[in-house]
């Protein structure tokens, strides 16, 4: 395994040792979940399997049906309920055809666990097993198994259905595997971890006609070409150089490929905007809309811009980020923790939980010694099962450090 050895002096050594002894069972569960991927709010088989595993772990309470398929499990420490800390794992898969030739490949055509949520779920179940067996903490561990992270805002749905009113955690933590980090390394920072994700849909309206007589038409394809070029000025000439943002127009549809001499009446562009600061997000929305409408008007047409704010930026709170970094250093050693990990322009709906509660989002490396393998959302991606005990121990250690037992207890 790429993970470093954990010193026996570490407080987390016992958790890592016990979870390492059941690595085979964790691997079997993870691979079982991999065979049965389900999209957001459709994770019925997954949810049922998670409940079955949690009952075997001996958790104290299991609450189901939150945001349709979401689950919350409670584990009480030695001295009753007390303070609460939340741990979250996502459960859903992607609409992607798996290309791996593995015994545990997806059994559902067109669906795949290509982001490692099967691994995240398994690590949290591993933590549940350890915490329920040992209970070396005071208070309550709140284990959140969330549906619909991949574009469905499942975290927001759980919150809207009273997640934090029913389970008033004082802080909440999540982690995501990261193929860009070697196995055994843990990364985070005390601010922005992932960007806000916005969706842009642009419809350009012209007047169709014959390609041989373009002067009798208003060409939306020409408008689209100008828009594609012009939007690249939004960040370069509007966003302050020390801020960060990305504008990507990723798809264009206009006319029919077989109709080589027909100028269509409309063209449609779709894309994404990523940013970290609300002020930058607002600036790009306003400038993008004005720019597109002006280009269309200048070329004799018109434009409709639909700008949808999907996920906010994932921002770690400083105190909880430093606490999580301390726990990680105790687990794997300071040399294997990057507490100033650069943020990603990707997005994550754990951001909704961090808007509601203090907390931190961590990355756990999963690249093997032989190489990083495939990145996330790749049809040949697979989770590195060797990091399952480490991730479970990290989850468990956040509880044991965050809800310590009184001296002499």
C-alpha positions, -999 to 999 in steps of 0.1 A, spaced: 0 0 0 12 36 -7 1 48 27 29 53 53 31 32 84 14 47 114 36 50 144 24 30 175 26 62 195 -2 78 174 -36 81 190 -50 68 157 -28 37 156 -55 15 173 -81 26 148 -59 20 118 -47 -13 131 -82 -26 138 -95 -14 104 -65 -28 86 -74 -62 100 -108 -61 82 -95 -45 50 -107 -76 31 -142 -72 43 -142 -35 35 -129 -42 0 -156 -68 -6 -183 -43 4 -168 -16 -18 -167 -38 -48 -202 -50 -42 -214 -14 -42 -194 -7 -73 -214 -34 -92 -247 -16 -84 -244 21 -92 -274 43 -90 -281 79 -99 -291 106 -74 -322 100 -54 -325 65 -70 -300 49 -46 -325 24 -32 -304 -7 -34 -274 12 -21 -294 26 7 -307 -8 17 -272 -23 16 -258 6 37 -286 1 63 -278 -37 64 -241 -30 70 -249 -4 97 -270 -28 116 -242 -53 116 -219 -26 128 -241 -21 159 -249 16 155 -275 30 179 -300 45 155 -306 45 118 -328 72 102 -338 66 66 -358 84 39 -341 118 43 -341 134 8 -357 101 -4 -327 78 -1 -305 95 24 -295 79 57 -283 92 91 -268 68 116 -260 77 152 -234 62 175 -233 74 211 -201 75 231 -194 62 266 -213 89 284 -245 94 264 -255 116 235 -238 150 244 -222 170 217 -225 160 180 -201 159 151 -211 150 116 -193 129 90 -206 127 55 -202 103 26 -219 105 -8 -235 74 -24 -246 82 -60 -230 72 -93 -226 88 -127 -244 82 -161 -213 67 -176 -206 34 -194 -178 16 -176 -149 4 -197 -131 -16 -171 -129 -54 -175 -130 -62 -138 -150 -89 -119 -167 -61 -99 -175 -39 -129 -208 -22 -131 -238 -45 -137 -259 -16 -148 -254 -5 -184 -248 32 -187 -242 37 -150 -208 37 -131 -192 46 -99 -166 68 -116 -160 92 -88 -153 68 -59 -185 74 -39 -186 36 -34 -153 40 -16 -164 70 4 -195 51 16 -174 21 25 -149 42 45 -178 57 65 -192 23 72 -157 12 83 -156 41 107 -191 32 120 -179 -4 127 -148 8 147 -167 36 166 -195 13 176 -171 -13 188 -148 9 208 -168 40 218 -137 59 229 -154 92 228 -180 113 246 -210 126 226 -226 114 194 -211 106 160 -236 115 133 -229 96 101 -246 111 70 -250 90 39 -260 115 13 -278 109 -21 -275 129 -52 -241 147 -50 -235 145 -88 -256 175 -99 -287 168 -78 -278 189 -48 -286 161 -24 -269 179 5 -292 209 0 -322 185 -1 -312 169 32 -308 202 48 -341 214 35 -357 183 51 -344 193 85 -311 174 86 -294 198 111 -326 205 131 -330 168 137 -292 162 142 -277 195 155 -240 188 149 -215 215 159 -193 207 129 -193 185 98 -165 168 78 -163 150 45 -135 136 23 -130 128 -13 -105 105 -29 -80 123 -51 -60 104 -78 -36 133 -81 -22 126 -46 -2 95 -37 -20 70 -15 -14 78 22 -13 116 17 -40 139 29 -47 174 17 -68 203 26 -66 241 33 -83 266 56 -103 283 29 -117 276 -6 -114 239 -15 -136 238 -46 -153 265 -68 -189 275 -72 -205 259 -102 -228 278 -125 -245 266 -157 -249 289 -187 -274 283 -215 -273 308 -244 -298 308 -272 -290 330 -302 -319 340 -324 -315 350 -360 -333 345 -393 -328 313 -413 -320 313 -449 -300 299 -478 -263 297 -475 -260 311 -510 -279 343 -500 -266 351 -465 -275 388 -469 -312 378 -466 -307 360 -433 -294 368 -398 -268 341 -391 -268 328 -355 -238 306 -363 -218 338 -369 -231 351 -336 -220 320 -319 -185 323 -332 -182 359 -319 -197 349 -286 -172 320 -281 -143 343 -288 -156 373 -268 -164 354 -235 -127 347 -231 -123 383 -223 -146 381 -193 -119 367 -169 -89 383 -186 -104 418 -186 -130 419 -159 -118 397 -130 -90 410 -108 -57 391 -115 -55 378 -79 -90 363 -81 -98 331 -99 -125 322 -123 -131 300 -154 -156 304 -182 -160 275 -205 -185 271 -233 -185 234 -238 -211 226 -265 -227 243 -295 -257 232 -315 -269 249 -347 -286 236 -378 -282 201 -393 -250 185 -405 -267 172 -436 -281 206 -445 -248 221 -457 -264 251 -474 -290 260 -448 -284 289 -423 -304 280 -392 -326 304 -373 -312 296 -339 -279 284 -322 -275 272 -287 -244 272 -265 -240 257 -231 -212 259 -206 -200 264 -171 -186 292 -149 -164 285 -119 -154 310 -92 -147 313 -55 -160 347 -45 -197 357 -46 -187 391 -60 -168 375 -89 -197 352 -95 -221 382 -97 -197 401 -119 -194 373 -145 -231 367 -146 -238 404 -153 -210 409 -178 -217 376 -196 -253 385 -201 -246 420 -213 -218 408 -236 -239 381 -253 -269 403 -257 -248 431 -273 -231 408 -297 -264 393 -309 -279 428 -312 -249 441 -331 -252 413 -357 -289 419 -362 -303 392 -339 -311 387 -302 -301 364 -274 -316 347 -244 -292 339 -215 -302 315 -188 -277 316 -159 -282 290 -132 -262 290 -99 -258 253 -91 -234 248 -62 -217 274 -41 -180 273 -34 -168 248 -9 -151 269 18 -135 252 48 -138 272 81 -103 279 95 -107 264 129 -122 232 117 -96 230 89 -68 233 113 -84 207 136 -88 183 106 -51 189 96 -40 181 132 -60 149 131 -45 139 98 -10 147 110 -15 125 140 -27 97 117 -1 97 89 26 121 101 31 158 92 53 150 62 23 133 46 -2 161 51 -5 191 28 -25 217 48 -21 243 20 -35 222 -8 -44 244 -38 -81 246 -45 -98 229 -74 -121 245 -99 -143 215 -97 -174 217 -75 -190 198 -46 -224 200 -29 -209 195 5 -206 233 1 -243 235 12 -234 218 45 -205 241 50 -228 271 45 -250 257 73 -223 244 97 -186 249 104 -165 221 90 -139 209 65 -135 190 33 -104 168 29 -88 150 1 -73 115 6 -47 104 -19 -54 72 -38 -26 71 -65 -7 38 -63 31 36 -64 28 25 -101 11 57 -111 -20 78 -106 -42 57 -128 -74 72 -142 -88 105 -130 -123 110 -116 -152 108 -140 -132 85 -164 -148 53 -178 -117 34 -166 -115 48 -131 -116 25 -101 -112 32 -64 -80 21 -47 -92 -4 -21 -59 -2 -2 -68 32 12 -101 20 28 -87 14 63 -69 47 62 -99 67 52 -121 49 78 -95 56 105 -94 93 95 -132 95 98 -131 77 132 -102 99 144 -121 131 137 -147 118 161 -123 106 188 -103 138 187 -133 161 184 -153 144 211 -126 134 236 -133 114 267 -128 131 300 -95 123 317 -98 91 337 -131 81 320 
